[in-house]
């Protein structure tokens, strides 16, 4: 999933005051695991971080396997990132 993170919200940080804590409420959780199995269901979590004072998109994994794949893709520099800045002059 892709989330548009607003400015002044940390990606990961204090409980109930960051994007990661809000994700289960924003996104539908993945299908529930069979209760006869001991595996805990995956929780949506951000794959990468952006600064608190920055707004922009954050890639979110919904499963453990997607988190592993996407994290590896970021660490191996397989993901291309582009940044845009808007600058306004006060007059």
C-alpha positions as semicolon CSV with decimal commas, in nm:
position;residue;x (nm);y (nm);z (nm)
1;X;0,000;0,000;0,000
2;X;0,104;0,359;-0,047
3;X;0,017;0,619;0,219
4;X;0,042;0,997;0,177
5;X;0,210;1,100;0,505
6;X;0,130;1,454;0,616
7;X;0,391;1,694;0,752
8;X;0,464;1,680;1,129
9;X;0,380;1,311;1,169
10;X;0,667;1,075;1,246
11;X;0,682;0,755;1,043
12;X;0,780;0,541;1,345
13;X;0,802;0,676;1,697
14;X;0,592;0,728;2,007
15;X;0,294;0,499;2,047
16;X;-0,033;0,636;1,905
17;X;0,143;0,945;1,772
18;X;0,306;0,808;1,458
19;X;0,213;0,669;1,118
20;X;0,292;0,308;1,211
21;X;0,042;0,318;1,499
22;X;-0,230;0,451;1,267
23;X;-0,181;0,199;0,986
24;X;-0,409;-0,077;1,122
25;X;-0,691;0,179;1,137
26;X;-0,617;0,321;0,790
27;X;-0,569;-0,009;0,607
28;X;-0,770;-0,325;0,622
29;X;-0,556;-0,593;0,785
30;X;-0,465;-0,897;0,574
31;X;-0,682;-1,208;0,593
32;X;-0,685;-1,360;0,940
33;X;-0,470;-1,666;0,996
34;X;-0,632;-1,999;1,082
35;X;-0,675;-1,995;1,464
36;X;-0,552;-2,355;1,484
37;X;-0,207;-2,234;1,375
38;X;0,024;-2,049;1,612
39;X;0,134;-1,778;1,367
40;X;0,032;-1,422;1,458
41;X;-0,128;-1,226;1,169
42;X;0,088;-0,964;0,999
43;X;0,037;-0,601;1,089
44;X;0,079;-0,326;0,825
45;X;0,405;-0,135;0,875
46;X;0,612;0,122;0,686
47;X;0,893;-0,014;0,468
48;X;1,095;0,309;0,491
49;X;1,089;0,639;0,678
50;X;1,067;1,001;0,582
51;X;1,143;1,293;0,814
52;X;0,873;1,420;1,048
53;X;0,866;1,765;0,889
54;X;0,839;1,617;0,538
55;X;0,516;1,519;0,367
56;X;0,514;1,249;0,102
57;X;0,440;0,892;0,016
58;X;0,539;0,600;0,237
59;X;0,540;0,243;0,112
60;X;0,363;0,009;0,354
61;X;0,389;-0,371;0,371
62;X;0,083;-0,572;0,466
63;X;0,256;-0,910;0,506
64;X;0,585;-1,037;0,647
65;X;0,695;-1,165;0,305
66;X;0,631;-0,829;0,136
67;X;0,818;-0,652;0,418
68;X;1,118;-0,879;0,367
69;X;1,118;-0,834;-0,012
70;X;1,067;-0,457;-0,004
71;X;1,319;-0,398;0,276
72;X;1,580;-0,592;0,080
73;X;1,495;-0,391;-0,233
74;X;1,555;-0,063;-0,045
75;X;1,877;-0,183;0,120
76;X;2,017;-0,307;-0,213
77;X;1,932;0,029;-0,377
78;X;1,691;-0,136;-0,624
79;X;1,428;0,132;-0,552
80;X;1,469;0,466;-0,726
81;X;1,359;0,766;-0,518
82;X;1,285;1,111;-0,655
83;X;1,245;1,420;-0,439
84;X;1,068;1,743;-0,525
85;X;1,086;2,064;-0,323
86;X;0,854;2,360;-0,343
87;X;1,011;2,685;-0,232
88;X;0,808;2,998;-0,166
89;X;0,945;3,343;-0,108
90;X;0,771;3,561;0,148
91;X;0,718;3,911;0,019
